[in-house]
Amino acid sequence: MAPSKEQPQATKKAKLYNSRTIRAENADPSLRNGILNTSEYITSREFEIRSFEVSQHNTRNAASTRIFQSLPRTLRRRTASHNVKRIPPRLRKRALHEMNSSGLSKVSKKRRTGRQLHYLKTRKKLLQIAWKLRRLKAPISSSEGTIKERISDLNRQLNLAQKETKNRLNNTNGAYDNISTNKLCAPRIGVKYGNRQRKFAWTPNHIWHAKRFHMFKRWGWHMPLSPNQKCFRAVTRASGEYAVGCDTSYYGSLVIRCPDLETAKTAINTFTVYNKTIPSDILGGEKAYNDWLYLDEKQAALVSGFFEPRQNSLLIRLHPADYVRCFEAILEWAQQQKGVEVDDCRYALGSIELRGPAALNYLAKIACGQTSEGSLGTLLEYGKHFDSNLVPVGTVIACFVRDPSLLTGAAHVPFDTGHKTSSSKTESKFKQLLVEMSSTVDHDASEALLVSEKRSEAYENMHAWKAARKTGSKKQSKLTPALIYKLRSGAWCIIMPWFFIQPLWMRLQETTLNRFQSVGYRQMHQLDTEAMRAHYPHDFPFTVAGYQEHQLNSTSIQIARDKLPSSKKSCHEKTEDLISSGCDWWSLQKWIFGQMLLGSLLDKTFNFGEFNGEHNRVVRNSKDLMLVIHSLRRPNDVHIPVASFNAGNAIHKAFVEGSFKPDISKFPALPVIQIALLPTKRGTIKNNARIYSRANESSHDSLVGFVTSALFNQHLGNPSAIGVVSAQLRDSKVVYVRNVGCTTFIAARLSLL
Amino acid sequence: MHPDRPLLIKSTTPFISALKHIDRSLEKLDPLLRRITNPARPSYNEFKDYKYVLVKGMGKCIPKTISIALYYRTKRGYRVDISTGTDQVLDTVETGEVIETREGPEKQMKHQKRDASYVVAKIWFK
């Protein structure tokens, strides 16, 4: 990028001038007697066209020697700063020179004085003590309070550490295995920004993400929401052509440790879909579990899990919205069993999810050495294959991989192109592996990942990312365990000990250059919706996490709407009646059962409100019904009004057949199904759009559900949506969708998910 | 299209969209065409070893693939080589084992190999 210092000034200037001159040909023999001979004219202009191209080239090359150059969008972090101190030191001098020559003003940082200076000095002191502690390999516990209090606390820890040599960590990186057994674990608190990590913990790559992503705080985590740059098209493209990756360390892991196989089997029978027989591959630790977690025989959360037969340990990976609730329920069960313990590994195990055809290839480049055998060899074989769609969901690869921070280059994992003789051998090897279903799990590795002591061992002599990159610190540290498995969304999930997630992420960024798109929570939702797949928890309003999500969504829409001046508000009262602007499952349940209950009693022609002797409204028409329903709404109702359709449930069966008679005192949860929607003609579907079984412009009589996620589907070139509707529509082919605040109905084909 | 892999013709691939795909890869890979379509970057070093575009069709799609190949030979004047072969493909089949779960019976699956004939058309750059 930068020219060598020895390059003389005159040459550089000449280069710059050369880049701007475009040579032209003056004579034009093709114009004779006022007639232009086109073919001759073009041939004579060929020289000019070529020199124009060459000049364009030169300009681009000349520009690349400047400090302020235009980077590709995806590599931009923030706008080029006028503050020269933000530019890397090695480029600072030249940046100043360029700014001077182009007449830009240099803003130097204001000198801090007084209280500000004191504040900065004390913070520096705090970090110095923390650094001393870290060098002594002493564990640092950061306390709450003012800086002064924190300094004195750290000083006390330092004195103690200098006297006693017990309880030392095995590395200078400050890495340790942060778990709690039989209780919820507290996050690891940093020294510098401790207070802001207390309620909402940081993921291992928090700082990297905070510079490049919009962040949001939820479920006890600071989570990356979406990249700062526009990325809607880029993400879809990357997921189809190479790979997208997301640091999903906010997904919480817990480990149920059982004393023997029988207890472990009971645990699997209690919490998974397999209440009688357990498939042998799951019980042998050869396949990952990708389904519902059951609590009290009810679907509680969509999880993934892995059973390690040597330790009789069950690893469960949960969405952060479900974690605390499910952990407490599992703990309650464990306490009734003999010798069962539950580890909260939220802050001990981190994970990254990779999607796209090159996902495993990138991973193999980092994880595999030149000679790979066993399960690492399988990863290598899978990585050579461009499309891992053939690999079934739940396939597990457990292996020891090289410490990503100590790598100097990526392994060469060529794509199997499928048309050369040498590669057709690898292709058949890939297929052979799938047919044989031979073990891809190194049980030493999966054991090392699930046992706290062994995770701590993996951290031995681990270096911080920057320290490891410095020359001279290329000591070979131990191999680190990794568990890689395929999720039901088609993504590959890599679980590693917490402190290895950051170097792995950095290596992924380095080795793949710009053929890897890092994404946030929102893009994971986008990819699922584009694949017409329900996204957990957003498209599952019948689960606790999903219903909470929709309640929050409705509230936030309402708050945003209330802030608008009345002239800017679209007239929702006319189109939506008393149904709230979000997905109002509560109203839907009451509305459908209310109509079933009253049925023929409702009189459309009756236009007045009528009250009985006790000043109670008499329900005469559907307007009255809506008013009565709305008057019953309580703000803190946590009861979930919808339930997933279950053919074995007597109420659900009767409801679908149309023979169900609801009881006025207590409505059951409305049985619902998830559907994918495709408009039959033109029209856009938006989030929270209402779904009707008939196109009726005047009333909500045929309201059956809501659209949970909608977008412009780039695979189809059309809008598509995921919705949840009443189970009565199981056999329907077409529904009508109306966006919030609109009056037009869009016909859409529906397919069950 | 990934330059390393042949363009696969599926039974659902429309004829015209296959032509468009091939044209696009020719524009990208063929140095002669690239000079016209992308004059700003006439030389891609990464593609310098490419001499042809591969189009592959299996089973039911063999006639369609041959039609595409012949289209390029007769209508566009490309040199096209057609070769045939046998590939192994995988089918997902039931093992016959059924496991009772909370949500009804779950069938266990496995992969099975099957031989399938294919045809590959090599469209050489002009």
Interface residues (C-beta under 8 A of the other chain):
Chain A: I49 E53 Q56 H57 E241 V273 Y274 N275 K276 T277 P279 Y294 E297 F386 L390 P392 F415 T417 G418 H419 S428 K431 L434 V435 M437 G648
Chain B: H2 D4 R5 P6 P39 A40 P42 L54 K56 Q88 L90 T92 I99 E100 T101 R102 E103 G104 E106 Q108 M109 K110 H111 Q112 K113 V120
